[in-house]
């Protein structure tokens, strides 16, 4: 299993009239977590795209458990529970407040897609090589 954590402070402009993090921004927090997780593996989405693979979102699920407020420091935990094997991968996200309470969880499924051929493709070998060590002791 691959797990990465990043921190994001809730900005004033991201809050709604009640002072809560606006529900639409959670997807952006998931995306920030995924991007930071990829960067921690030694490359970026941009580099993956330059090598011929894009990763469009196929589906997203989100559960709101507690509100986040302006100026809260949120920990975004990004988890890959399994090594992708096929055309899709699912990133699981858990958001925690400063007290360590789970405030939100969700998942985003992305497709591996070749933009030139205009069709789904498999997990790029470069990504498989950096992820495989996190899954070698798993069934």
BALOBA-1460 file (C-alpha; in Angstrom, 3 decimals):
// residues 139
<rec num="1" residu="x" x="0.000" y="0.000" z="0.000"/>
<rec num="2" residu="x" x="1.251" y="3.476" z="-0.850"/>
<rec num="3" residu="x" x="0.371" y="6.328" z="1.531"/>
<rec num="4" residu="x" x="1.349" y="9.981" z="1.309"/>
<rec num="5" residu="x" x="0.345" y="12.961" z="3.448"/>
<rec num="6" residu="x" x="0.236" y="16.627" z="2.574"/>
<rec num="7" residu="x" x="-1.046" y="19.643" z="4.494"/>
<rec num="8" residu="x" x="-3.351" y="22.351" z="3.197"/>
<rec num="9" residu="x" x="-4.536" y="25.396" z="5.133"/>
<rec num="10" residu="x" x="-8.144" y="26.389" z="4.406"/>
<rec num="11" residu="x" x="-8.112" y="29.807" z="2.754"/>
<rec num="12" residu="x" x="-10.811" y="32.405" z="3.412"/>
<rec num="13" residu="x" x="-11.901" y="32.406" z="-0.238"/>
<rec num="14" residu="x" x="-12.587" y="28.657" z="-0.034"/>
<rec num="15" residu="x" x="-15.241" y="29.029" z="2.653"/>
<rec num="16" residu="x" x="-18.986" y="29.425" z="2.255"/>
<rec num="17" residu="x" x="-21.356" y="31.786" z="4.044"/>
<rec num="18" residu="x" x="-21.308" y="29.570" z="7.142"/>
<rec num="19" residu="x" x="-17.494" y="29.722" z="7.359"/>
<rec num="20" residu="x" x="-17.098" y="26.090" z="6.272"/>
<rec num="21" residu="x" x="-14.835" y="24.838" z="3.517"/>
<rec num="22" residu="x" x="-17.146" y="24.917" z="0.464"/>
<rec num="23" residu="x" x="-18.068" y="21.385" z="-0.593"/>
<rec num="24" residu="x" x="-16.750" y="21.847" z="-4.148"/>
<rec num="25" residu="x" x="-13.194" y="22.448" z="-2.946"/>
<rec num="26" residu="x" x="-12.770" y="18.954" z="-1.524"/>
<rec num="27" residu="x" x="-12.110" y="17.652" z="-5.054"/>
<rec num="28" residu="x" x="-9.280" y="20.183" z="-5.344"/>
<rec num="29" residu="x" x="-7.839" y="18.987" z="-2.030"/>
<rec num="30" residu="x" x="-7.944" y="15.414" z="-3.342"/>
<rec num="31" residu="x" x="-6.158" y="16.604" z="-6.478"/>
<rec num="32" residu="x" x="-3.497" y="18.429" z="-4.458"/>
<rec num="33" residu="x" x="-2.931" y="15.250" z="-2.453"/>
<rec num="34" residu="x" x="-2.583" y="13.149" z="-5.629"/>
<rec num="35" residu="x" x="-0.193" y="15.619" z="-7.218"/>
<rec num="36" residu="x" x="1.981" y="15.799" z="-4.110"/>
<rec num="37" residu="x" x="1.926" y="11.994" z="-3.818"/>
<rec num="38" residu="x" x="3.121" y="11.625" z="-7.416"/>
<rec num="39" residu="x" x="5.831" y="14.211" z="-6.840"/>
<rec num="40" residu="x" x="6.998" y="12.277" z="-3.765"/>
<rec num="41" residu="x" x="7.537" y="9.280" z="-6.068"/>
<rec num="42" residu="x" x="10.004" y="11.301" z="-8.113"/>
<rec num="43" residu="x" x="7.961" y="12.603" z="-11.028"/>
<rec num="44" residu="x" x="4.964" y="14.733" z="-11.840"/>
<rec num="45" residu="x" x="1.725" y="14.424" z="-13.777"/>
<rec num="46" residu="x" x="3.276" y="16.817" z="-16.288"/>
<rec num="47" residu="x" x="6.170" y="14.420" z="-16.886"/>
<rec num="48" residu="x" x="3.755" y="11.510" z="-17.256"/>
<rec num="49" residu="x" x="1.796" y="13.522" z="-19.835"/>
<rec num="50" residu="x" x="5.010" y="14.377" z="-21.688"/>
<rec num="51" residu="x" x="5.668" y="10.614" z="-21.891"/>
<rec num="52" residu="x" x="2.275" y="10.067" z="-23.546"/>
<rec num="53" residu="x" x="-0.163" y="9.191" z="-20.761"/>
<rec num="54" residu="x" x="-2.872" y="11.421" z="-19.317"/>
<rec num="55" residu="x" x="-5.102" y="10.462" z="-16.388"/>
<rec num="56" residu="x" x="-8.643" y="11.839" z="-16.720"/>
<rec num="57" residu="x" x="-11.071" y="11.343" z="-13.853"/>
<rec num="58" residu="x" x="-13.558" y="8.539" z="-14.496"/>
<rec num="59" residu="x" x="-15.473" y="8.801" z="-11.196"/>
<rec num="60" residu="x" x="-15.370" y="10.410" z="-7.775"/>
<rec num="61" residu="x" x="-17.015" y="9.573" z="-4.467"/>
<rec num="62" residu="x" x="-17.024" y="11.934" z="-1.478"/>
<rec num="63" residu="x" x="-18.340" y="11.718" z="2.108"/>
<rec num="64" residu="x" x="-18.586" y="14.806" z="4.322"/>
<rec num="65" residu="x" x="-18.281" y="13.832" z="7.980"/>
<rec num="66" residu="x" x="-17.354" y="17.092" z="9.748"/>
<rec num="67" residu="x" x="-16.800" y="20.627" z="8.481"/>
<rec num="68" residu="x" x="-13.427" y="22.231" z="7.886"/>
<rec num="69" residu="x" x="-13.203" y="25.917" z="8.771"/>
<rec num="70" residu="x" x="-11.245" y="28.932" z="7.618"/>
<rec num="71" residu="x" x="-7.569" y="28.704" z="8.666"/>
<rec num="72" residu="x" x="-7.780" y="25.023" z="9.693"/>
<rec num="73" residu="x" x="-4.682" y="23.061" z="8.767"/>
<rec num="74" residu="x" x="-5.968" y="19.961" z="6.973"/>
<rec num="75" residu="x" x="-3.944" y="16.788" z="6.533"/>
<rec num="76" residu="x" x="-4.755" y="15.101" z="3.242"/>
<rec num="77" residu="x" x="-3.844" y="11.423" z="3.285"/>
<rec num="78" residu="x" x="-3.662" y="9.937" z="-0.214"/>
<rec num="79" residu="x" x="-3.726" y="6.144" z="-0.427"/>
<rec num="80" residu="x" x="-3.249" y="3.642" z="-3.226"/>
<rec num="81" residu="x" x="-4.574" y="0.391" z="-1.796"/>
<rec num="82" residu="x" x="-3.502" y="-1.739" z="-4.742"/>
<rec num="83" residu="x" x="-1.024" y="-1.620" z="-7.572"/>
<rec num="84" residu="x" x="-2.976" y="-0.611" z="-10.669"/>
<rec num="85" residu="x" x="-3.446" y="-3.510" z="-13.063"/>
<rec num="86" residu="x" x="-5.412" y="-2.462" z="-16.074"/>
<rec num="87" residu="x" x="-6.770" y="0.794" z="-17.435"/>
<rec num="88" residu="x" x="-7.796" y="2.438" z="-14.150"/>
<rec num="89" residu="x" x="-6.421" y="3.355" z="-10.752"/>
<rec num="90" residu="x" x="-8.247" y="4.545" z="-7.641"/>
<rec num="91" residu="x" x="-6.774" y="7.047" z="-5.207"/>
<rec num="92" residu="x" x="-8.416" y="7.072" z="-1.764"/>
<rec num="93" residu="x" x="-8.350" y="10.309" z="0.210"/>
<rec num="94" residu="x" x="-8.837" y="10.944" z="3.905"/>
<rec num="95" residu="x" x="-8.882" y="14.477" z="5.296"/>
<rec num="96" residu="x" x="-8.135" y="15.136" z="8.962"/>
<rec num="97" residu="x" x="-8.433" y="18.302" z="11.027"/>
<rec num="98" residu="x" x="-5.730" y="19.494" z="13.433"/>
<rec num="99" residu="x" x="-7.278" y="17.433" z="16.237"/>
<rec num="100" residu="x" x="-6.712" y="14.307" z="14.124"/>
<rec num="101" residu="x" x="-10.425" y="13.758" z="13.493"/>
<rec num="102" residu="x" x="-11.494" y="12.387" z="10.131"/>
<rec num="103" residu="x" x="-13.575" y="15.096" z="8.460"/>
<rec num="104" residu="x" x="-13.917" y="13.787" z="4.917"/>
<rec num="105" residu="x" x="-13.129" y="10.712" z="2.864"/>
<rec num="106" residu="x" x="-13.465" y="9.885" z="-0.748"/>
<rec num="107" residu="x" x="-12.023" y="8.188" z="-3.766"/>
<rec num="108" residu="x" x="-11.167" y="9.231" z="-7.276"/>
<rec num="109" residu="x" x="-10.807" y="6.730" z="-10.107"/>
<rec num="110" residu="x" x="-8.650" y="7.811" z="-13.021"/>
<rec num="111" residu="x" x="-8.126" y="6.183" z="-16.389"/>
<rec num="112" residu="x" x="-4.770" y="5.747" z="-18.078"/>
<rec num="113" residu="x" x="-5.329" y="7.307" z="-21.489"/>
<rec num="114" residu="x" x="-3.206" y="7.769" z="-24.607"/>
<rec num="115" residu="x" x="-4.239" y="11.163" z="-26.047"/>
<rec num="116" residu="x" x="-2.693" y="10.496" z="-29.467"/>
<rec num="117" residu="x" x="-4.363" y="7.114" z="-29.991"/>
<rec num="118" residu="x" x="-7.494" y="8.395" z="-28.197"/>
<rec num="119" residu="x" x="-7.932" y="5.208" z="-26.185"/>
<rec num="120" residu="x" x="-7.342" y="3.748" z="-22.753"/>
<rec num="121" residu="x" x="-3.917" y="2.317" z="-22.090"/>
<rec num="122" residu="x" x="-2.228" y="0.398" z="-19.273"/>
<rec num="123" residu="x" x="-0.295" y="1.682" z="-16.283"/>
<rec num="124" residu="x" x="2.915" y="3.244" z="-17.648"/>
<rec num="125" residu="x" x="5.983" y="1.160" z="-16.864"/>
<rec num="126" residu="x" x="7.758" y="4.120" z="-15.241"/>
<rec num="127" residu="x" x="4.900" y="4.458" z="-12.748"/>
<rec num="128" residu="x" x="4.718" y="0.696" z="-12.174"/>
<rec num="129" residu="x" x="8.450" y="0.649" z="-11.359"/>
<rec num="130" residu="x" x="8.196" y="3.300" z="-8.642"/>
<rec num="131" residu="x" x="4.967" y="1.906" z="-7.129"/>
<rec num="132" residu="x" x="5.821" y="-1.807" z="-7.149"/>
<rec num="133" residu="x" x="8.075" y="-1.715" z="-4.046"/>
<rec num="134" residu="x" x="5.108" y="-0.489" z="-1.960"/>
<rec num="135" residu="x" x="3.109" y="-3.588" z="-2.892"/>
<rec num="136" residu="x" x="5.675" y="-6.410" z="-2.983"/>
<rec num="137" residu="x" x="4.636" y="-7.911" z="0.368"/>
<rec num="138" residu="x" x="0.933" y="-7.826" z="-0.453"/>
<rec num="139" residu="x" x="-1.131" y="-10.650" z="-1.950"/>
